[in-house]
Amino acid sequence: MPTISMFYGILIRMYNDEHNPPHFHAIYGDYEACFAFDGEIIDGYLPKKQIRLIQAWVELHRDELLANWKLAEQGEPLFKIEPLR
């Protein structure tokens, strides 16, 4: 699963052959959660502070996430997205 971004110890990953609904995976230490593109958790658990950081990142990069999703659906390579700074 390619890592498309990394910030504050959080890895953001998306499979190349994703399935609906559009989502990405966030890993922080031993925690992992699946997020919709509105920043809401679909499955899993992360600490609240990391959830807030991810939600802020999603607000800034929603269009890029959607573009990567379209690439993933076609089995194409994904591009990196700028980290939260």
N, C-alpha and C positions, 0 to 999 in steps of 0.2 A: 504494500500500500504506500504510494508515494507521499512524502511529506511536502505539503505545498506552502507551509509557513511555520515559523517557530518564534515564540516570544515569551519572555518571563518563565521559561521552563515548560511551556505548553507547546506540544506538537500538534499541528493541524494536518490531518491526512484525509485523502479521498481516494477511493479505489478507481482504477481505470475502467472497470466494467460495472459501474454503479447501477442500482435499481431504485425505483421511485419509493417514497417521495424524495425530492432533492435534499441531501444532507451531507454533513462531513463529520469526521471523527476527531475528537480532541483527547489527547493523552497528557496527563500531568502526574508524574511519579507512578504510583500504583493505581491511580484513578483513570477511568475512561468513560466518555459519554459521547453520544451521537446527537448532533444539533441540526435543527432545521435552519433554513436560511433567514428566518426571522429572529434567530438567536435563542429559540426555546429548545430545551432538552427533550429529545424524543425517547432516549433510553440511556441508562447508566447514571453515573454520579461524578460530580466534581465539587470541590469546595466552593463556597459562595464567591469568594474573592476572584477565583479563576473564571467562574461563570460570568461575572461582571466584565472582566477583561475581554473574554471571548465575545460577549455581546457588543462591546464597544468596537472591537475589531470587525465584526460582521457589519455593523452600521457603515463603516468606512469602505468595506470591500464586497458588498453584496453583488454588485454587477460582475466583478471578477470571479466570484464563486459560481454565479450562474454560467459564465463563459466556460469555466473549468468543468462544470457539470455537463454541459453540451459536448465537450471534448470527451469526457469520460463515457458518456452514452455511446459515442462512436468508436470507443476503444483507442482514442488518440492520446498522445503524451500530454500531461498536464503541465501548466506553467506555475512558477513560484509566485506567491502573493506577498507583498510587503508586510513585514511584521508590525505589530503595534509598538509604538515608541513612546 
